[in-house]
Amino acid sequence: QHHAIIEEQRARAPLGWLVAGHKKDVVLTNRLLERPGRVGIYGWHYPDGKPIQPVYTGHVDWYVDYSHGIRLVSRRCWINGTEADLGETLRHPVHGKALASDGPLKLTSYAERPTVSP
């Protein structure tokens, strides 16, 4: 029965759209530069599309729980029909603002951020 509910909700958006579910995504945010050793999370949405969890950097980066999800994303993207690197696009002064709520991003990978040992 749960599967049928998910399929019915998914059918509301055309194929090809990015659709988020009940998980909170691990996200990149410029806030991580001010919070070394933290993880950014966002998501889990009400039916009207508003997030239950706005961008949050309160957890240490080794913290995990059942609600966190990882969305793997290709580094290849297209801008006006031209292939581009997603990292460069997220850093771009115009395109980065369009793709990230606090863009352009200064870091585009968790491997780039400052860390703190637990």
C-alpha angles and dihedrals in degrees: 000000000000090000091055091053091052093048091049092051093045091053089065091074123060117249111268095042120117105250123191124204137192096306127094110238122228101236142186118243136163087238088078089071088064093042109051114196094022133117127225116227131180138165148042100141137214115238089262090061098253114134120251087201115041116199105306130182100178099110124082112247094252093054115110135172140168093273099059119096133184118221110198111215129191117241088223116091136159128232115190090337095311120115114238140172112261093219092055090044092053089051094047113111094232106025093042091058090052093052104038128044090223096030154178085071121223092200124036102181136043086232089067099053129096113261137204122205115241 
